[in-house]
Amino acid sequence: MRQTGKIWMDGRLVPFRDARVHVLTHALHYSTSVFEGLRCYRARGGPAVFRMREHVARLFRSAALYSMRMRYTEPRIGRAILDTVRANRLQECYIRPLAYCGFGEMGLTPTKNRVDVSISCWKWGGGEYSAGRSSGAKCRVSSWRKIGPGSQPMQAKAASNYGNAALARMEALRDGYDEAIMLNEMGMVAEGSAENVFAVRDGAIYTPPLSAGGLDGITRDSVMEIALADGYDVAEMQMSRDDLYSADEVFMTGTAAEVRSVAEIDGIKIGDGKVGPATKGLQKSFADVARGRDERFSEWLTPV
């Protein structure tokens, strides 16, 4: 990552190298932070942020689930996101708003600590998600089970939820795979380490319900709406690992991953092991929507 540009910190755009927090910041010790991941795309009319309102609303819901008192309104954070992208003069980028309990009282309970907010953005090159676009990713079912809503609020995009996901991702990479698929405590498919999971069978598209433990992904919702508009039958269904092994196609969705094809799971070839027609079609449809080439969903784009 290039250490240049500006980062928004509590109302001020500061140079990248000056965007610092104290070592006793509460979130560093107790994971008291929530965040979002957005994308800005080079669209037809210029750079535009994809589904910004929905991402900002989810940031505030996540904060509420962790009793974090936000000092800004949703419109103020939306304006700050656009200001940050403009200040960095990027046509396409990844955007990371972060709300966290800052320096103050040190102890498990952060109720007296101020909630600080930062917004960063950087040029996105695909990186670890490149496998799964032109050729399918190789996944493994993780030995780590997905933590469930009986332990933490899973519909909060909270830093504390991602320690579990990082263990699964590192295990998969260490064993020679591109990504992990996580099961919940009941042994049913929850999600990937940082993506929602879909299966295609006989031309219909299925994904686990949110009650299985996956995040209410905004890309998940977008792809479901796009698929319906493209004429697919789309349904939520509890899924076992067998349902993935025997599917015609499997793909994953996320802000960073977009629509990512899965070619193998645990060494078992999915379909013919290539990017399937439904996945390929949704990759194109999603790209057209995100870049303003499909006017059916133009309200999802906020011009920078």
C-alpha positions in Angstrom: 0.0 0.0 0.0 1.3 3.4 -0.9 1.7 5.7 2.1 0.4 8.8 0.4 -2.8 10.8 0.2 -5.2 11.9 2.9 -7.2 10.1 5.7 -10.3 11.6 7.3 -10.1 11.5 11.1 -12.9 13.0 13.1 -13.6 15.8 10.7 -10.1 16.6 9.4 -8.3 15.3 6.4 -4.8 14.5 7.6 -1.7 13.3 5.7 -1.5 9.5 5.5 1.6 9.3 7.7 0.0 11.5 10.4 -3.1 9.3 10.8 -2.2 7.8 14.1 -3.8 6.6 17.3 -2.4 6.1 20.8 -1.1 2.6 21.8 -3.7 2.6 24.6 -6.6 3.1 22.2 -9.4 0.8 23.6 -10.1 -0.9 20.3 -6.5 -2.1 20.0 -6.9 -4.0 23.3 -10.6 -5.2 23.2 -11.6 -5.1 19.5 -14.2 -2.4 20.2 -14.5 -1.3 16.6 -16.9 -1.6 13.7 -16.1 -0.9 10.0 -17.3 -1.0 6.4 -15.8 -1.8 3.1 -17.0 0.2 0.1 -15.9 0.5 -3.5 -15.7 3.5 -5.8 -15.9 2.7 -9.4 -15.0 4.5 -12.6 -18.6 4.8 -13.9 -20.0 6.4 -17.0 -20.5 9.8 -15.5 -17.3 9.8 -13.5 -16.3 8.1 -10.2 -19.2 6.8 -8.1 -19.5 5.0 -4.8 -21.5 1.8 -4.9 -24.4 1.6 -2.5 -22.9 4.1 -0.1 -26.2 4.8 1.8 -26.6 1.1 2.6 -23.0 0.8 3.8 -23.2 3.8 6.0 -26.5 2.6 7.5 -24.9 -0.8 8.3 -22.0 1.0 9.9 -24.4 2.7 12.3 -26.4 -0.5 12.9 -23.1 -2.2 13.8 -22.2 0.5 16.2 -25.6 0.3 17.9 -25.3 -3.4 18.4 -22.1 -2.7 20.3 -23.6 0.2 22.3 -21.2 2.6 20.6 -22.4 6.2 20.6 -21.6 7.7 17.2 -20.9 11.5 17.3 -21.8 12.0 13.6 -24.9 11.5 11.6 -25.2 9.2 8.6 -25.3 12.1 6.1 -22.2 13.5 7.7 -20.3 10.2 7.3 -21.6 10.0 3.7 -20.2 13.4 2.9 -16.9 12.5 4.6 -16.6 9.4 2.4 -17.0 11.5 -0.8 -14.6 14.2 0.6 -11.9 11.5 1.2 -12.2 10.1 -2.3 -12.0 13.5 -3.8 -9.0 14.5 -1.7 -7.1 11.4 -2.9 -8.0 12.0 -6.5 -8.9 8.4 -7.2 -11.1 7.3 -10.0 -11.5 3.8 -8.5 -10.7 2.7 -4.9 -11.5 0.7 -1.9 -12.9 2.7 1.0 -12.7 1.8 4.7 -14.7 3.7 7.3 -13.8 2.7 10.9 -15.5 3.6 14.1 -13.7 2.7 17.3 -13.5 3.3 21.0 -10.6 5.5 21.4 -8.1 6.5 24.1 -9.6 7.1 27.6 -10.5 4.6 30.3 -8.6 1.4 30.1 -10.6 -1.7 31.0 -13.0 -4.0 29.5 -16.0 -1.6 29.6 -15.6 1.3 27.1 -18.7 3.3 28.0 -16.7 6.4 29.0 -14.5 6.4 25.9 -15.2 8.6 22.9 -16.1 6.8 19.6 -13.7 8.1 17.0 -14.1 7.7 13.2 -11.6 7.4 10.4 -12.1 7.0 6.7 -9.3 5.7 4.4 -9.2 4.8 0.7 -6.7 3.3 -1.6 -6.3 2.1 -5.1 -7.7 -1.5 -5.4 -5.8 -4.0 -7.4 -7.7 -7.2 -6.6 -4.9 -8.8 -4.7 -5.8 -11.9 -2.8 -9.2 -12.1 -4.6 -7.7 -12.4 -8.1 -8.3 -16.2 -8.0 -11.9 -16.7 -9.0 -12.4 -14.3 -11.8 -11.1 -15.8 -15.0 -10.5 -19.2 -13.3 -12.2 -20.5 -10.2 -10.8 -20.3 -6.7 -9.8 -23.5 -4.8 -11.5 -23.6 -1.4 -11.5 -25.8 1.7 -14.1 -26.2 4.4 -12.4 -24.8 7.4 -11.7 -26.8 10.6 -12.7 -23.6 12.4 -16.4 -23.2 13.0 -18.1 -19.9 12.4 -19.0 -18.2 15.7 -22.8 -17.8 16.0 -25.3 -15.2 17.2 -25.4 -16.8 20.6 -21.8 -15.6 21.1 -21.7 -12.2 19.3 -24.0 -10.1 17.1 -23.2 -11.6 13.7 -25.0 -8.8 11.8 -22.5 -6.3 13.1 -19.5 -5.8 10.8 -17.2 -5.8 13.9 -13.5 -6.3 14.2 -14.1 -8.9 16.9 -15.9 -11.2 14.4 -12.9 -11.3 12.0 -10.4 -13.0 14.3 -12.4 -16.2 13.7 -12.4 -15.5 10.0 -8.7 -14.7 9.9 -7.9 -18.1 11.4 -9.9 -19.8 8.7 -8.3 -17.8 5.9 -4.8 -18.4 7.2 -5.5 -22.2 7.5 -6.7 -22.3 3.9 -3.7 -20.4 2.6 -1.3 -22.5 4.5 -2.8 -25.7 3.1 -2.5 -24.4 -0.5 -6.1 -23.2 -1.0 -7.3 -19.7 -2.1 -10.1 -19.3 0.5 -12.0 -21.0 3.3 -15.7 -21.9 3.6 -17.0 -21.9 7.2 -19.7 -24.0 8.7 -21.7 -23.0 11.7 -22.0 -25.0 14.9 -24.8 -27.1 13.4 -22.5 -28.1 10.5 -24.3 -26.0 7.9 -22.7 -23.6 5.5 -22.4 -20.1 7.0 -20.1 -18.1 4.7 -16.5 -17.7 3.5 -13.9 -16.0 5.6 -15.1 -12.6 4.2 -17.7 -13.5 1.5 -21.2 -14.9 1.2 -21.6 -18.2 -0.5 -24.0 -19.1 -3.4 -24.7 -22.4 -5.2 -26.3 -22.9 -8.6 -28.3 -26.1 -9.3 -30.5 -26.7 -12.4 -30.4 -23.0 -13.3 -31.6 -21.8 -9.8 -29.5 -19.9 -7.3 -29.3 -20.6 -3.6 -27.6 -19.0 -0.6 -27.7 -19.7 3.1 -30.2 -17.7 5.2 -28.7 -15.1 7.5 -29.7 -17.3 10.4 -26.9 -19.6 9.3 -24.4 -17.1 10.6 -23.3 -15.1 7.6 -23.2 -11.3 7.4 -26.0 -9.5 5.7 -23.7 -8.7 2.8 -24.5 -5.7 0.6 -22.9 -7.3 -2.4 -24.9 -10.5 -1.5 -28.1 -8.4 -1.6 -27.1 -6.7 -4.8 -26.3 -10.0 -6.6 -29.6 -11.5 -5.5 -31.5 -8.5 -6.9 -29.5 -8.5 -10.1 -30.0 -12.3 -10.5 -33.8 -11.9 -10.1 -33.8 -9.0 -12.6 -31.8 -11.3 -15.0 -34.5 -14.0 -14.8 -33.0 -16.4 -12.3 -34.9 -18.1 -9.5 -33.2 -17.1 -6.2 -33.9 -18.6 -2.8 -32.4 -18.9 0.7 -31.8 -22.4 1.8 -29.9 -24.2 4.6 -27.0 -25.8 2.9 -24.6 -28.6 3.8 -21.2 -29.1 2.5 -22.7 -31.8 0.3 -24.9 -29.2 -1.3 -21.8 -27.3 -2.4 -19.9 -30.4 -3.6 -22.8 -31.5 -5.8 -23.7 -28.0 -7.1 -23.4 -27.1 -10.8 -21.6 -23.9 -9.8 -20.5 -22.2 -6.6 -19.6 -18.6 -6.3 -18.9 -16.1 -3.5 -19.7 -12.4 -3.2 -18.2 -9.5 -1.3 -17.1 -5.9 -1.7 -13.6 -6.9 -2.4 -14.3 -10.2 -4.1 -17.3 -8.9 -6.1 -18.5 -12.2 -7.8 -15.9 -14.9 -7.3 -16.1 -18.3 -8.9 -15.2 -21.4 -7.0 -13.7 -24.3 -9.0 -12.9 -26.8 -6.3 -13.9 -27.4 -2.7 -11.7 -29.9 -0.6 -10.3 -31.2 -3.9 -13.7 -31.9 -5.3 -14.3 -30.3 -8.7 -17.4 -28.2 -8.8 -19.3 -28.8 -12.1 -16.7 -28.9 -14.9 -14.2 -27.0 -12.7 -14.5 -23.8 -14.8 -16.4 -20.5 -14.4 -20.0 -21.5 -15.0 -22.5 -19.7 -17.2 -24.5 -18.3 -14.3 -21.4 -17.0 -12.5 -20.0 -15.6 -15.6 -23.2 -13.8 -16.4 -23.5 -12.4 -12.9 -19.9 -11.2 -13.0 -20.7 -9.2 -16.1 -24.1 -8.0 -14.8 -22.6 -6.8 -11.5 -19.7 -5.0 -13.3 -22.2 -3.3 -15.6 -24.3 -2.1 -12.6 -21.3 -1.0 -10.6 -19.9 1.0 -13.5 -23.2 2.6 -14.5 -23.6 0.7 -17.7 -26.9 -0.8 -16.5 -29.5 1.8 -15.7 -31.8 -0.6 -13.9 -29.9 0.0 -10.7 -28.6 3.5 -11.2 -29.9 4.6 -7.8 -27.1 2.4 -6.2 -24.4 4.8 -7.4 -23.5 8.0 -5.6 -21.4 10.3 -7.8 -18.2 11.6 -6.3 
